[in-house]
Structure formats: structure tokens, C-alpha cells
Amino acid sequence: MTHLWVRAEQRPNEERVGLTPEGAAQLIAKGIHVTVEESQNRAIPIDGYRAAGCEIAPENAWPSAPQDAIIFGLKELPEDGTPLPHRHIMFGHAFKGQHAGRRLLQRFQAGGGTLYDLEYLVDVTGRRVAAFGYWAGYAGAAVSLMAWAAQQGGGLCPPVDTYPGRDALLADLGARLEASGATRPRAIVIGALGRVGTGAADLCEAMDVPVTRWDMAETASGGPFPEILTHDIFLNCIFARPGTPVFVHKSALAAPRHLTVIGDVACDPDSDYNPVPVYDAATTWAAPVLRVHDVPPLDVMAIDNLPSLLPVESSQDYAGQLLTSLLTLDTPDQGVWGRAAETFHTHMKAL
């Protein structure tokens, strides 16, 4: 019997989950054994999983799970260097030249396990079958606007925290913008036709922020892109890959510009393909922005788990997208899982 083990997230400020109780019930009805770990932080309570018929395990018990169990989480594992013998479903951040990703792949190499990277679960056309993109863009635009509002008073964006829902986020953000006393900023979204860019643009529209939408056609020239500097906020929503152009060069720091906030929603500072190379480390919930220039200010927002600001909505949305694929886990060598395994093994050969 196929065994899916949903682990507790061990990263701070991570309350999302990739499977709802309703989805778990469908997997069980298909004959898949589902274990769900207890969690102090998960936005969806454990009682729903118990009622659905899941086996309940202690928090962070996955290292001792049966060898044939498929361990399912979202964010990264603790970097303790231990070998990884299981099959893991998660965002590995290991296939785009990330330096930390190499260490993760070495752990799989040592343990003999397999990584089904959620970012590389694709259909036959190469399109991702599930993504948190919309809510990443939505939350990323919100935090970027918070940073801009804080600048109007001469400060930095204060710490951020989980919201119980979208309405609470919009109410809080609206109050901050009104308190700034400034005319609404102008924003530019690159990647506007994708899920991430759509979420970012929707948030801006909800806040009456004028948005310029760019996608592949507008960036096909490869740059430079001086138009970006004429906006107050730049929201980078593209999937970095070889050949991705640089949107904001380091030379822009001292150039004449209106730009004072970069929301790098894609957040690949550790990648060789980073299109915003004015910073080199992700930001955090406690310190949402990094000031990379003082006069005029330029703050970079690069939180890499943005959808967790709205954990219930983002979990329900993502889990609904992914469920169809999870229902095929009884044939892990085929379909999306077979393609993901092939991607993993291709990158393992490069170690």
C-alpha cells in the first residue's frame, strides 16, 4: 500500500500544509495510507485529519517513518547534514544553481532517497500542476506596499505576521497607506501574466495602486529596462532560469530613480540567475526588507515563504490543485512523479 506521510513544518512562521482533511479522505478512499504528524503551528487543526481516518504521528517523527513512506512537506528540512533515505515531496530549491541546494542533493546521494520537487511537478506540456504563486504575489505586493508606507515616515518596514484571512490583510494595509498621508505609489509587475504576477496585480488594484503589467513581450529585448526606475515599486514575479535578463543592475542604486522598493517575490538571491542582483540574501518576517541604498532609499523585500502570511487560503488553494496528482502516487514511476524523478536524477548526475 502506498504510504503518504505528511510531516510538520519545522521552519519558523510556516503554517501552511499541502493536504487538507478533505483531500486526505479522498486519498484514503483510493487505498493510500495517510499519516499526518501533529503540529503546533499548522493552520488547519489535526482533528480534521483524525476524523478523515488518517494515522496521527508525533511532530517531527518522519525520520523514523517506514522506509517505503513518501514524506510530504513544503519548506526545507533542518540542515543537519543527515542522509535522506526516503522519497520526499517538498520545495527543494536545488535545481536552479542554488548553493544550499547542492548540500541537500548530497544528503539524498548519501541516503539513496529521491526528491520530488514541488516546483518541478509538471504536466506533459511542462506546465506546473500546482503552485502557491497567486498568494505569493498577493502577499508579496502587500508587504512591499507596507515597506513603501513605512518609507514615507522615514522608517523601515516593521515585522510581519500571519493574518487570519485576506480581509484582515487588506484592512491593515489600507490603514497603513492612509496613515502615510502620501499619494498612492506607481507599481510595475514583471511576470504579470503568470499566477504570481496576477496575485501581485490584484493586490495593487485592491489598494488603488496604479499597475504597469509587463511579461515576456516587454522583456524580450534583454534590457536594460530604464522604465522600471520610473516606478515607485517593482514587483519581480518571474521564474528565474538560464537566460533570464537582469532587471535592476547594481548601477541603478546610484542612478536617478523614483524606485524605492523592490518586491522580489520570486526570491532567488542565492541563484546564479538572480535577475535583481542588488542583494544576496532573503529577508525575514522579523526584518522584511533589506535597505541596499540610503539616499534615495531602496529597500528590497525578499521573503521566501510569503503565502504563509495567509496560511488557510493559500493551503486550501494549493492542496486543491495538487490533489489530482497525489491521487496518482500509487504509480510513482509515471506521470508527474516520473517526470519529477527524472529531473532529480538529471541534477544528481551533475554532483
C-alpha positions, 0 to 999 in steps of 0.5 A: 500500500502506498504510504503518504506521510505528511510531516510538520513544518519545522521552519519558523512562521510556516503554517501552511500544509499541502493536504487538507482533511478533505483531500486526505479522505479522498486519498484514503478512499483510493487505498493510500495510507495517510499519516499526518504528524501533529503540529503546533503551528499548522493552520488547519487543526489535526482533528480534521485529519483524525476524523478523515481516518488518517494515522496521527504521528508525533511532530517531527517523527518522519525520520523514523517513518517506514522506509517505503513512506513518501514524506510530504512537506513544503519548506526545507528540512533542518540542515543537519547534514543527515542522509535522506533515505526516503522519497520526499515531496517538498520545495527543494530549491536545488535545481536552479544553481542554488548553493544550499541546494547542492548540500541537500542533493548530497544528503539524498546521494548519501541516503539513496532517497529521491526528491520530488520537487514541488516546483518541478511537478509538471504536466506533459506540456511542462506546465506546473500542476500546482503552485502557491504563486497567486498568494505569493504575489498577493502577499508579496505586493502587500508587504512591499506596499507596507515597506513603501508606507513605512518609507514615507515616515522615514522608517523601515518596514516593521515585522510581519505576521500571519493574518487570519484571512485576506480581509484582515490583510487588506484592512491593515494595509489600507490603514497603513497607506492612509496613515502615510498621508502620501499619494498612492505609489506607481507599481510595475509587475514583471511576470504579470501574466503568470499566477504570481504576477496576477496575485501581485496585480490584484493586490495593487488594484485592491489598494488603488495602486496604479499597475504597469503589467509587463511579461515576456513581450516587454522583456524580450529585448534583454534590457536594460529596462530604464522604465522600471526606475520610473516606478515607485515599486517593482514587483519581480514575479518571474521564474528565474532560469538560464537566460533570464535578463537582469532587471535592476543592475547594481548601477541603478542604486546610484542612478536617478530613480523614483524606485524605492522598493523592490518586491522580489517575490520570486526570491532567488538571491542565492541563484546564479540567475538572480535577475535583481542582483542588488542583494544576496540574501532573503529577508525575514518576517522579523526584518522584511526588507533589506535597505541596499541604498540610503539616499534615495532609499531602496529597500528590497523585500525578499521573503521566501515563504510569503503565502504563509502570511495567509496560511488557510487560503493559500493551503486550501488553494494549493492542496486543491490543485495538487490533489489530482496528482497525489491521487496518482502516487500509487504509480510513482514511476509515471506521470508527474512523479516520473517526470519529477524523478527524472529531473532529480536524477538529471541534477544528481548526475551533475554532483 
